Amino acid sequence: MTVKNYRAEDRKQILDTVKRELGSEAVILDVRKVRRRGLRNLFKKPLVEVSVAYEPDKIPSAAQSRADFGKITVPKRVLAAYRGAGTEIETDMPPAVAVLEAVAGTVGTFPAAKASGTSEAAAEPASESLAKRLDEIDKRMESLDRALSAFMNKLAYVNRETQYDYSPEVQSAVHRLVESQVQEELAHTIAKEAESILKKTPDEDALSVVKHVVTEMLGDTEPLRHKKFSRKTILVMGPTGVGKTTSIVKLAAEFSIEQKKKVGLINADTYRVGAHEQLQTYAEILEIPISIVYNDDELREAKEKLSGCDLVFIDTAGKRPGDGQHREEIERIIGITQPDDILLCVSAATGFAAAKEIIDSYGFAEKYKLLITKLDETNAWGMILNTVHYSGRPLTYVTLGQNVPDDIAQADAPEIADRLLGIDGQLTIVDG
């Protein structure tokens, strides 16, 4: 990974330059103000300096930028809606590119930054060895955490399996839960409760009783509900790479297309260069208003600007768990926007130790709900039950792929219990 420093009159000017030169995957590391050099500049406004990390082999060409837009999945009903409205769409182009050209008149190439006066962004190379090592360590630690968590869970189960006197049916259910990566201690808690119920009602089917206990432990799910003649503000938070922005787009599309609600977007994630580019693209496709904010005053203005919407989704930056500055930023955004619902995104591929760290880090937002992402990336859904049990927070939605808005579903406790216990059943995509 390489790090560059950019200087210019304002942050937007730098972001335009970064997108053009480095692509949307570049990551902003730091933003600061620096004084201009020379006596004649002594009383002039300071410049903004931004440190940006990027992968040299991922810098896109103009052709690659166009191709990247073609990878965006646009539902057939969205295309049909545009065609039905009389919008001309070229059929020989990738769907998303065609829609963008029809709606916004652009193919996604990054415009050159327009420098005001004599100032222009200048890149200064910085050391890359430390950043590269840290990135490699992060990836190895995440992989090790998942593998170690699964191994220790199964090992503890094998070592303690003979200490419990369960019926064969309940014992089999415990084994299935552990195989689904439910924490071994939690699996035995479920088994004990099931055995207690079976002693009182011996004629009941053991597997059905275990499913009942698991379903009760998952609790009632709480998808978003909109009340007529009122506005609901939803803030979405979570660590980097968990799928916050994509989840917001899916929910925004669901409510705007299927439920015919007026939806607005606020992007407060100014650290990842590609975040607002992605939201802006989908906002144009869905024809919904979006505000990109860089400070508290702009956040207040955006809230007022979107006051006529039925639902407003706020995208926030993702950082590593435990980042004190990130916590302050989220708390400040919550204080200004006063959201009606807060959704914490956690990836289904996250190991239990990492999930606990995430939950502990976001505990300051007391009334949040869980949105589990990337269920398509793992066959072991035990993490859902582990996370609900540890956090004590209700489930809202789960995401099952990259298609927008189709691959999102209301969390369904009985169907999740079926999956954990190996009972035939597949999570159904449910309209929100």
PyMOL commands that set and color helices and strands:
alter all, ss='L'
color gray80, all
select helices_A, chain A and resi 11-22+39-41+56-58+62-70+76-84+95-104+129-163+168-179+184-200+206-218+244-258+273-286+296-305+324-337+352-361+375-377+382-391+413-421
alter helices_A, ss='H'
color red, helices_A
select strands_A, chain A and resi 2-8+27-34+47-54+124-126+232-237+263-267+290-292+311-315+341-347+369-373+395-399+408-410
alter strands_A, ss='S'
color yellow, strands_A
deselect
rebuild
show_as cartoon
